[in-house]
Amino acid sequence: MSRVLLLSDIHANLPALEAVIDDADKRCQFDEVWVLGDSVGYGAQPNEVVERLRTLPGLAIVKGNHEAAALGEISIDSFNPSAAAAAAWTVDALSSDVRDFLSKLPLVTSSSGVTLCHGTPRNPIWEYLFTSQTADLNLDHFDTAGCVHGHTHIPSVFGRDAAGNWHINQARDADAFQLEFTRWFVNPGSVGQPRDGDARASYAFLSIPEDWNTPRIQFRRVEYDVAAAQDLILASDLPSTLAYRLSIGR
Ligand code: ZN
């Protein structure tokens, strides 16, 4: 059995990441940690977050649009104003060691027979998976049954049954699903900037039995010190709206 801690969209929010790791340590002995992009951007502690991730066991990590922006690999013209300002701030904030680590990350990878990406397998930087149409369009772009991803900041499961019908669930705290689908996508939600109206940090556990009968996903929400993350943003040159939104989960 592989027990995987799934983290995504941490967005340089170290207080949220530490609360999630504490909670996960108490609940499950995980042997792998998969991080699905946007570890930096928006928050005030990009270097600290990346250094902390590098201490975790069995780490597999992909690059998101915010890493690509902070590395100058993509244009930030299509970012909204606060995202663009945060990306510019992050460019200056990254240490050379962290920049070097991020620059070597893949956009898509696989581990234990599951595909990992940020947006979608066919467009890991830009595409948001919100609909069954987008899910269908991605099926030919990865060759495993399952894909774990982030980018929308909404915890969710998209499962396609043998008849080709999609079963879509937005997940709430403590929801669990057996992944008895021919193809599936799982998004653990955002650790550092939730956008579903619940300000608590979001993450998930993926359990994969040796014989794959049947993978299971369990979602979790955890309180963290929102004020600490906000104070760090307000003390920096980051837009203050990025602090405000943390308290409302939008
Ligand atoms: Zn993000």
py3Dmol code that shows the C-alpha trace and the ligand (Angstrom):
import py3Dmol

protein = """\
ATOM      1  CA  MET A   1       0.000   0.000   0.000  1.00  0.00           C
ATOM      2  CA  SER A   2       1.288   3.447  -0.927  1.00  0.00           C
ATOM      3  CA  ARG A   3       0.098   6.214   1.377  1.00  0.00           C
ATOM      4  CA  VAL A   4       0.512   9.567  -0.285  1.00  0.00           C
ATOM      5  CA  LEU A   5       0.085  13.027   1.183  1.00  0.00           C
ATOM      6  CA  LEU A   6      -1.276  15.272  -1.598  1.00  0.00           C
ATOM      7  CA  LEU A   7      -0.481  18.995  -1.412  1.00  0.00           C
ATOM      8  CA  SER A   8      -1.131  21.709  -3.971  1.00  0.00           C
ATOM      9  CA  ASP A   9      -1.207  25.477  -4.329  1.00  0.00           C
ATOM     10  CA  ILE A  10       0.687  26.197  -1.116  1.00  0.00           C
ATOM     11  CA  HIS A  11       1.440  29.684  -2.463  1.00  0.00           C
ATOM     12  CA  ALA A  12       4.272  30.585  -0.101  1.00  0.00           C
ATOM     13  CA  ASN A  13       2.023  30.221   2.959  1.00  0.00           C
ATOM     14  CA  LEU A  14       4.289  28.559   5.528  1.00  0.00           C
ATOM     15  CA  PRO A  15       1.856  28.724   8.504  1.00  0.00           C
ATOM     16  CA  ALA A  16      -0.709  26.800   6.411  1.00  0.00           C
ATOM     17  CA  LEU A  17       1.876  24.250   5.263  1.00  0.00           C
ATOM     18  CA  GLU A  18       3.115  23.626   8.824  1.00  0.00           C
ATOM     19  CA  ALA A  19      -0.459  23.138  10.089  1.00  0.00           C
ATOM     20  CA  VAL A  20      -1.146  20.635   7.307  1.00  0.00           C
ATOM     21  CA  ILE A  21       2.042  18.652   7.973  1.00  0.00           C
ATOM     22  CA  ASP A  22       1.257  18.570  11.731  1.00  0.00           C
ATOM     23  CA  ASP A  23      -2.277  17.350  11.054  1.00  0.00           C
ATOM     24  CA  ALA A  24      -1.142  14.777   8.501  1.00  0.00           C
ATOM     25  CA  ASP A  25       1.538  13.421  10.849  1.00  0.00           C
ATOM     26  CA  LYS A  26      -1.129  12.763  13.484  1.00  0.00           C
ATOM     27  CA  ARG A  27      -3.537  11.028  11.118  1.00  0.00           C
ATOM     28  CA  CYS A  28      -1.662   8.825   8.726  1.00  0.00           C
ATOM     29  CA  GLN A  29       1.768   7.342   8.220  1.00  0.00           C
ATOM     30  CA  PHE A  30       2.481   8.652   4.757  1.00  0.00           C
ATOM     31  CA  ASP A  31       5.513   7.429   2.853  1.00  0.00           C
ATOM     32  CA  GLU A  32       5.260   9.785  -0.107  1.00  0.00           C
ATOM     33  CA  VAL A  33       4.418  13.460  -0.581  1.00  0.00           C
ATOM     34  CA  TRP A  34       3.269  14.734  -3.971  1.00  0.00           C
ATOM     35  CA  VAL A  35       3.189  18.492  -4.495  1.00  0.00           C
ATOM     36  CA  LEU A  36       1.128  19.643  -7.462  1.00  0.00           C
ATOM     37  CA  GLY A  37       2.547  23.055  -8.260  1.00  0.00           C
ATOM     38  CA  ASP A  38       2.186  26.708  -7.222  1.00  0.00           C
ATOM     39  CA  SER A  39       4.274  26.192  -4.111  1.00  0.00           C
ATOM     40  CA  VAL A  40       5.223  29.882  -4.453  1.00  0.00           C
ATOM     41  CA  GLY A  41       3.406  33.084  -5.469  1.00  0.00           C
ATOM     42  CA  TYR A  42       0.905  35.249  -3.478  1.00  0.00           C
ATOM     43  CA  GLY A  43       2.377  34.540  -0.023  1.00  0.00           C
ATOM     44  CA  ALA A  44       5.387  35.983   1.785  1.00  0.00           C
ATOM     45  CA  GLN A  45       7.525  32.885   2.421  1.00  0.00           C
ATOM     46  CA  PRO A  46       8.413  31.229  -0.900  1.00  0.00           C
ATOM     47  CA  ASN A  47      11.932  30.160   0.119  1.00  0.00           C
ATOM     48  CA  GLU A  48      10.825  28.808   3.491  1.00  0.00           C
ATOM     49  CA  VAL A  49       8.008  26.788   1.884  1.00  0.00           C
ATOM     50  CA  VAL A  50      10.260  25.212  -0.739  1.00  0.00           C
ATOM     51  CA  GLU A  51      12.978  24.402   1.823  1.00  0.00           C
ATOM     52  CA  ARG A  52      10.349  22.776   4.069  1.00  0.00           C
ATOM     53  CA  LEU A  53       8.979  20.697   1.195  1.00  0.00           C
ATOM     54  CA  ARG A  54      12.468  19.412   0.472  1.00  0.00           C
ATOM     55  CA  THR A  55      12.609  17.835   3.959  1.00  0.00           C
ATOM     56  CA  LEU A  56       9.509  15.674   3.352  1.00  0.00           C
ATOM     57  CA  PRO A  57       9.748  11.924   2.584  1.00  0.00           C
ATOM     58  CA  GLY A  58       9.301  10.526  -0.926  1.00  0.00           C
ATOM     59  CA  LEU A  59       8.853  13.953  -2.491  1.00  0.00           C
ATOM     60  CA  ALA A  60       7.540  14.236  -6.055  1.00  0.00           C
ATOM     61  CA  ILE A  61       6.859  17.806  -7.134  1.00  0.00           C
ATOM     62  CA  VAL A  62       5.831  19.551 -10.339  1.00  0.00           C
ATOM     63  CA  LYS A  63       6.030  23.109 -11.584  1.00  0.00           C
ATOM     64  CA  GLY A  64       2.932  25.338 -11.689  1.00  0.00           C
ATOM     65  CA  ASN A  65       2.218  28.603 -13.462  1.00  0.00           C
ATOM     66  CA  HIS A  66       3.479  30.602 -10.476  1.00  0.00           C
ATOM     67  CA  GLU A  67       6.867  28.834 -10.517  1.00  0.00           C
ATOM     68  CA  ALA A  68       7.079  29.380 -14.281  1.00  0.00           C
ATOM     69  CA  ALA A  69       6.260  33.087 -13.795  1.00  0.00           C
ATOM     70  CA  ALA A  70       8.772  33.514 -10.967  1.00  0.00           C
ATOM     71  CA  LEU A  71      11.447  31.918 -13.157  1.00  0.00           C
ATOM     72  CA  GLY A  72      10.656  34.189 -16.100  1.00  0.00           C
ATOM     73  CA  GLU A  73       9.615  31.200 -18.218  1.00  0.00           C
ATOM     74  CA  ILE A  74       6.147  32.548 -19.066  1.00  0.00           C
ATOM     75  CA  SER A  75       4.700  36.007 -19.551  1.00  0.00           C
ATOM     76  CA  ILE A  76       2.592  37.378 -16.694  1.00  0.00           C
ATOM     77  CA  ASP A  77       0.495  39.506 -19.073  1.00  0.00           C
ATOM     78  CA  SER A  78      -2.516  37.252 -18.551  1.00  0.00           C
ATOM     79  CA  PHE A  79      -2.183  37.255 -14.736  1.00  0.00           C
ATOM     80  CA  ASN A  80      -4.649  39.458 -12.850  1.00  0.00           C
ATOM     81  CA  PRO A  81      -3.043  42.581 -11.310  1.00  0.00           C
ATOM     82  CA  SER A  82      -2.479  41.171  -7.814  1.00  0.00           C
ATOM     83  CA  ALA A  83      -1.119  37.886  -9.215  1.00  0.00           C
ATOM     84  CA  ALA A  84       1.232  39.812 -11.496  1.00  0.00           C
ATOM     85  CA  ALA A  85       2.425  41.992  -8.602  1.00  0.00           C
ATOM     86  CA  ALA A  86       2.971  38.879  -6.478  1.00  0.00           C
ATOM     87  CA  ALA A  87       4.906  37.202  -9.292  1.00  0.00           C
ATOM     88  CA  ALA A  88       7.167  40.240  -9.661  1.00  0.00           C
ATOM     89  CA  TRP A  89       7.744  40.282  -5.879  1.00  0.00           C
ATOM     90  CA  THR A  90       8.528  36.547  -5.892  1.00  0.00           C
ATOM     91  CA  VAL A  91      11.109  36.954  -8.686  1.00  0.00           C
ATOM     92  CA  ASP A  92      13.141  39.170  -6.346  1.00  0.00           C
ATOM     93  CA  ALA A  93      12.466  37.129  -3.212  1.00  0.00           C
ATOM     94  CA  LEU A  94      13.667  33.717  -4.399  1.00  0.00           C
ATOM     95  CA  SER A  95      17.096  32.597  -3.237  1.00  0.00           C
ATOM     96  CA  SER A  96      19.405  31.321  -5.952  1.00  0.00           C
ATOM     97  CA  ASP A  97      19.265  27.831  -4.414  1.00  0.00           C
ATOM     98  CA  VAL A  98      15.453  27.726  -4.468  1.00  0.00           C
ATOM     99  CA  ARG A  99      15.338  29.217  -7.958  1.00  0.00           C
ATOM    100  CA  ASP A 100      17.713  26.502  -9.151  1.00  0.00           C
ATOM    101  CA  PHE A 101      15.574  23.775  -7.514  1.00  0.00           C
ATOM    102  CA  LEU A 102      12.349  25.115  -9.053  1.00  0.00           C
ATOM    103  CA  SER A 103      13.884  25.499 -12.510  1.00  0.00           C
ATOM    104  CA  LYS A 104      14.584  21.750 -12.656  1.00  0.00           C
ATOM    105  CA  LEU A 105      11.028  20.639 -11.815  1.00  0.00           C
ATOM    106  CA  PRO A 106       9.007  18.800 -14.482  1.00  0.00           C
ATOM    107  CA  LEU A 107       5.607  20.023 -15.655  1.00  0.00           C
ATOM    108  CA  VAL A 108       4.215  16.482 -15.679  1.00  0.00           C
ATOM    109  CA  THR A 109       5.573  13.395 -13.950  1.00  0.00           C
ATOM    110  CA  SER A 110       4.290  10.087 -12.599  1.00  0.00           C
ATOM    111  CA  SER A 111       4.668   8.143  -9.379  1.00  0.00           C
ATOM    112  CA  SER A 112       3.177   4.817  -8.238  1.00  0.00           C
ATOM    113  CA  GLY A 113       1.229   4.617 -11.506  1.00  0.00           C
ATOM    114  CA  VAL A 114      -0.440   8.029 -11.161  1.00  0.00           C
ATOM    115  CA  THR A 115       0.156  11.139 -13.312  1.00  0.00           C
ATOM    116  CA  LEU A 116       1.003  14.389 -11.514  1.00  0.00           C
ATOM    117  CA  CYS A 117       0.568  17.874 -12.986  1.00  0.00           C
ATOM    118  CA  HIS A 118      -0.580  21.368 -11.988  1.00  0.00           C
ATOM    119  CA  GLY A 119      -3.373  22.382 -14.397  1.00  0.00           C
ATOM    120  CA  THR A 120      -4.083  19.442 -16.700  1.00  0.00           C
ATOM    121  CA  PRO A 121      -1.876  16.866 -18.468  1.00  0.00           C
ATOM    122  CA  ARG A 122      -2.363  18.513 -21.863  1.00  0.00           C
ATOM    123  CA  ASN A 123      -1.715  22.034 -20.599  1.00  0.00           C
ATOM    124  CA  PRO A 124      -0.135  21.881 -17.132  1.00  0.00           C
ATOM    125  CA  ILE A 125       0.545  25.613 -16.959  1.00  0.00           C
ATOM    126  CA  TRP A 126      -2.715  27.230 -18.018  1.00  0.00           C
ATOM    127  CA  GLU A 127      -5.697  24.864 -18.226  1.00  0.00           C
ATOM    128  CA  TYR A 128      -8.261  24.693 -15.402  1.00  0.00           C
ATOM    129  CA  LEU A 129     -10.175  21.448 -14.922  1.00  0.00           C
ATOM    130  CA  PHE A 130     -13.703  22.564 -14.069  1.00  0.00           C
ATOM    131  CA  THR A 131     -15.884  20.555 -16.480  1.00  0.00           C
ATOM    132  CA  SER A 132     -16.366  17.028 -17.821  1.00  0.00           C
ATOM    133  CA  GLN A 133     -15.658  18.400 -21.320  1.00  0.00           C
ATOM    134  CA  THR A 134     -12.174  19.480 -20.247  1.00  0.00           C
ATOM    135  CA  ALA A 135     -11.695  16.124 -18.512  1.00  0.00           C
ATOM    136  CA  ASP A 136     -12.630  14.273 -21.723  1.00  0.00           C
ATOM    137  CA  LEU A 137     -10.231  16.396 -23.784  1.00  0.00           C
ATOM    138  CA  ASN A 138      -7.387  15.375 -21.487  1.00  0.00           C
ATOM    139  CA  LEU A 139      -7.866  11.601 -21.552  1.00  0.00           C
ATOM    140  CA  ASP A 140      -5.518  11.074 -24.502  1.00  0.00           C
ATOM    141  CA  HIS A 141      -2.810  13.167 -22.861  1.00  0.00           C
ATOM    142  CA  PHE A 142      -1.815  10.751 -20.075  1.00  0.00           C
ATOM    143  CA  ASP A 143      -1.550   6.984 -19.971  1.00  0.00           C
ATOM    144  CA  THR A 144      -2.354   6.158 -16.343  1.00  0.00           C
ATOM    145  CA  ALA A 145      -5.839   5.551 -14.890  1.00  0.00           C
ATOM    146  CA  GLY A 146      -5.518   8.469 -12.517  1.00  0.00           C
ATOM    147  CA  CYS A 147      -4.191  12.013 -12.502  1.00  0.00           C
ATOM    148  CA  VAL A 148      -3.680  14.286  -9.505  1.00  0.00           C
ATOM    149  CA  HIS A 149      -3.628  18.024 -10.161  1.00  0.00           C
ATOM    150  CA  GLY A 150      -4.247  21.468  -8.672  1.00  0.00           C
ATOM    151  CA  HIS A 151      -4.645  24.994 -10.097  1.00  0.00           C
ATOM    152  CA  THR A 152      -8.379  25.547  -9.459  1.00  0.00           C
ATOM    153  CA  HIS A 153      -7.912  25.687  -5.641  1.00  0.00           C
ATOM    154  CA  ILE A 154     -11.126  23.620  -5.367  1.00  0.00           C
ATOM    155  CA  PRO A 155     -10.898  20.121  -3.826  1.00  0.00           C
ATOM    156  CA  SER A 156     -12.592  17.762  -6.251  1.00  0.00           C
ATOM    157  CA  VAL A 157     -12.932  14.312  -7.795  1.00  0.00           C
ATOM    158  CA  PHE A 158     -13.753  13.697 -11.470  1.00  0.00           C
ATOM    159  CA  GLY A 159     -14.411   9.992 -12.078  1.00  0.00           C
ATOM    160  CA  ARG A 160     -15.285   8.411 -15.445  1.00  0.00           C
ATOM    161  CA  ASP A 161     -17.167   5.118 -15.291  1.00  0.00           C
ATOM    162  CA  ALA A 162     -16.972   2.255 -17.796  1.00  0.00           C
ATOM    163  CA  ALA A 163     -19.965   3.685 -19.700  1.00  0.00           C
ATOM    164  CA  GLY A 164     -18.131   6.992 -20.193  1.00  0.00           C
ATOM    165  CA  ASN A 165     -20.191   9.017 -17.709  1.00  0.00           C
ATOM    166  CA  TRP A 166     -18.443  11.490 -15.439  1.00  0.00           C
ATOM    167  CA  HIS A 167     -19.139  11.632 -11.693  1.00  0.00           C
ATOM    168  CA  ILE A 168     -18.003  15.000 -10.342  1.00  0.00           C
ATOM    169  CA  ASN A 169     -17.779  15.850  -6.666  1.00  0.00           C
ATOM    170  CA  GLN A 170     -16.568  18.996  -4.965  1.00  0.00           C
ATOM    171  CA  ALA A 171     -15.089  17.694  -1.719  1.00  0.00           C
ATOM    172  CA  ARG A 172     -15.632  19.027   1.776  1.00  0.00           C
ATOM    173  CA  ASP A 173     -13.816  18.319   5.027  1.00  0.00           C
ATOM    174  CA  ALA A 174     -13.613  14.578   5.805  1.00  0.00           C
ATOM    175  CA  ASP A 175     -15.150  13.490   2.490  1.00  0.00           C
ATOM    176  CA  ALA A 176     -13.721  10.199   1.223  1.00  0.00           C
ATOM    177  CA  PHE A 177     -14.179   8.453  -2.126  1.00  0.00           C
ATOM    178  CA  GLN A 178     -13.306   5.036  -3.500  1.00  0.00           C
ATOM    179  CA  LEU A 179     -11.751   5.710  -6.897  1.00  0.00           C
ATOM    180  CA  GLU A 180     -13.564   2.862  -8.645  1.00  0.00           C
ATOM    181  CA  PHE A 181     -13.472   4.538 -12.047  1.00  0.00           C
ATOM    182  CA  THR A 182     -11.755   3.669 -15.318  1.00  0.00           C
ATOM    183  CA  ARG A 183     -10.191   7.159 -15.354  1.00  0.00           C
ATOM    184  CA  TRP A 184     -10.108   9.801 -12.651  1.00  0.00           C
ATOM    185  CA  PHE A 185      -8.773  13.207 -11.660  1.00  0.00           C
ATOM    186  CA  VAL A 186      -8.264  14.290  -8.047  1.00  0.00           C
ATOM    187  CA  ASN A 187      -7.511  17.805  -6.829  1.00  0.00           C
ATOM    188  CA  PRO A 188      -6.607  18.055  -3.097  1.00  0.00           C
ATOM    189  CA  GLY A 189      -7.559  21.764  -3.001  1.00  0.00           C
ATOM    190  CA  SER A 190      -5.248  24.562  -1.944  1.00  0.00           C
ATOM    191  CA  VAL A 191      -3.074  24.498   1.171  1.00  0.00           C
ATOM    192  CA  GLY A 192      -2.253  28.197   1.140  1.00  0.00           C
ATOM    193  CA  GLN A 193      -5.074  30.041  -0.626  1.00  0.00           C
ATOM    194  CA  PRO A 194      -8.423  28.154  -0.557  1.00  0.00           C
ATOM    195  CA  ARG A 195     -11.097  29.599  -2.867  1.00  0.00           C
ATOM    196  CA  ASP A 196     -14.210  27.597  -1.993  1.00  0.00           C
ATOM    197  CA  GLY A 197     -15.325  29.870   0.836  1.00  0.00           C
ATOM    198  CA  ASP A 198     -13.702  27.712   3.545  1.00  0.00           C
ATOM    199  CA  ALA A 199     -10.599  29.533   4.803  1.00  0.00           C
ATOM    200  CA  ARG A 200      -9.036  26.384   6.292  1.00  0.00           C
ATOM    201  CA  ALA A 201      -6.050  24.792   4.542  1.00  0.00           C
ATOM    202  CA  SER A 202      -7.057  21.918   2.237  1.00  0.00           C
ATOM    203  CA  TYR A 203      -5.164  18.695   1.546  1.00  0.00           C
ATOM    204  CA  ALA A 204      -5.799  14.990   0.904  1.00  0.00           C
ATOM    205  CA  PHE A 205      -4.496  11.473   1.474  1.00  0.00           C
ATOM    206  CA  LEU A 206      -4.356   9.048  -1.439  1.00  0.00           C
ATOM    207  CA  SER A 207      -4.113   5.342  -0.512  1.00  0.00           C
ATOM    208  CA  ILE A 208      -3.123   2.964  -3.291  1.00  0.00           C
ATOM    209  CA  PRO A 209      -3.271  -0.799  -2.527  1.00  0.00           C
ATOM    210  CA  GLU A 210      -0.611  -2.976  -4.178  1.00  0.00           C
ATOM    211  CA  ASP A 211      -3.228  -4.582  -6.430  1.00  0.00           C
ATOM    212  CA  TRP A 212      -4.958  -1.224  -7.126  1.00  0.00           C
ATOM    213  CA  ASN A 213      -8.235  -2.609  -5.731  1.00  0.00           C
ATOM    214  CA  THR A 214      -9.292   0.160  -4.999  1.00  0.00           C
ATOM    215  CA  PRO A 215      -7.461   3.504  -4.549  1.00  0.00           C
ATOM    216  CA  ARG A 216      -9.102   5.770  -1.983  1.00  0.00           C
ATOM    217  CA  ILE A 217      -8.951   9.518  -1.474  1.00  0.00           C
ATOM    218  CA  GLN A 218      -9.685  11.298   1.788  1.00  0.00           C
ATOM    219  CA  PHE A 219      -9.950  15.077   2.026  1.00  0.00           C
ATOM    220  CA  ARG A 220      -9.056  17.187   5.058  1.00  0.00           C
ATOM    221  CA  ARG A 221      -9.401  20.807   6.136  1.00  0.00           C
ATOM    222  CA  VAL A 222      -7.227  22.257   8.881  1.00  0.00           C
ATOM    223  CA  GLU A 223      -7.301  25.509  10.808  1.00  0.00           C
ATOM    224  CA  TYR A 224      -4.052  27.436  10.683  1.00  0.00           C
ATOM    225  CA  ASP A 225      -2.719  30.765  11.891  1.00  0.00           C
ATOM    226  CA  VAL A 226      -4.261  32.929   9.155  1.00  0.00           C
ATOM    227  CA  ALA A 227      -3.272  36.132  10.976  1.00  0.00           C
ATOM    228  CA  ALA A 228       0.400  35.128  10.935  1.00  0.00           C
ATOM    229  CA  ALA A 229       0.317  34.588   7.150  1.00  0.00           C
ATOM    230  CA  GLN A 230      -1.565  37.891   6.697  1.00  0.00           C
ATOM    231  CA  ASP A 231       0.885  39.863   8.870  1.00  0.00           C
ATOM    232  CA  LEU A 232       3.809  38.655   6.764  1.00  0.00           C
ATOM    233  CA  ILE A 233       2.049  39.722   3.554  1.00  0.00           C
ATOM    234  CA  LEU A 234       1.121  43.138   5.003  1.00  0.00           C
ATOM    235  CA  ALA A 235       4.702  43.678   6.202  1.00  0.00           C
ATOM    236  CA  SER A 236       6.004  43.013   2.684  1.00  0.00           C
ATOM    237  CA  ASP A 237       5.386  44.908  -0.559  1.00  0.00           C
ATOM    238  CA  LEU A 238       2.802  42.339  -1.663  1.00  0.00           C
ATOM    239  CA  PRO A 239      -0.740  43.637  -2.436  1.00  0.00           C
ATOM    240  CA  SER A 240      -2.824  43.803   0.770  1.00  0.00           C
ATOM    241  CA  THR A 241      -5.778  42.131  -1.004  1.00  0.00           C
ATOM    242  CA  LEU A 242      -3.735  38.920  -0.885  1.00  0.00           C
ATOM    243  CA  ALA A 243      -3.839  39.070   2.908  1.00  0.00           C
ATOM    244  CA  TYR A 244      -7.547  39.891   3.080  1.00  0.00           C
ATOM    245  CA  ARG A 245      -8.668  37.008   0.858  1.00  0.00           C
ATOM    246  CA  LEU A 246      -7.035  34.443   3.171  1.00  0.00           C
ATOM    247  CA  SER A 247      -9.584  35.155   5.883  1.00  0.00           C
ATOM    248  CA  ILE A 248     -12.561  34.573   3.600  1.00  0.00           C
ATOM    249  CA  GLY A 249     -11.240  31.668   1.553  1.00  0.00           C
ATOM    250  CA  ARG A 250     -11.784  33.389  -1.803  1.00  0.00           C
TER     251      ARG A 250
END
"""
ligand_1 = """\
1
ZN
Zn -2.541 28.348 -7.583
"""
view = py3Dmol.view(width=600, height=400)
view.addModel(protein, "pdb")
view.setStyle({"model": 0}, {"cartoon": {"style": "trace"}})
view.addModel(ligand_1, "xyz")
view.setStyle({"model": 1}, {"stick": {}})
view.zoomTo()
view.show()
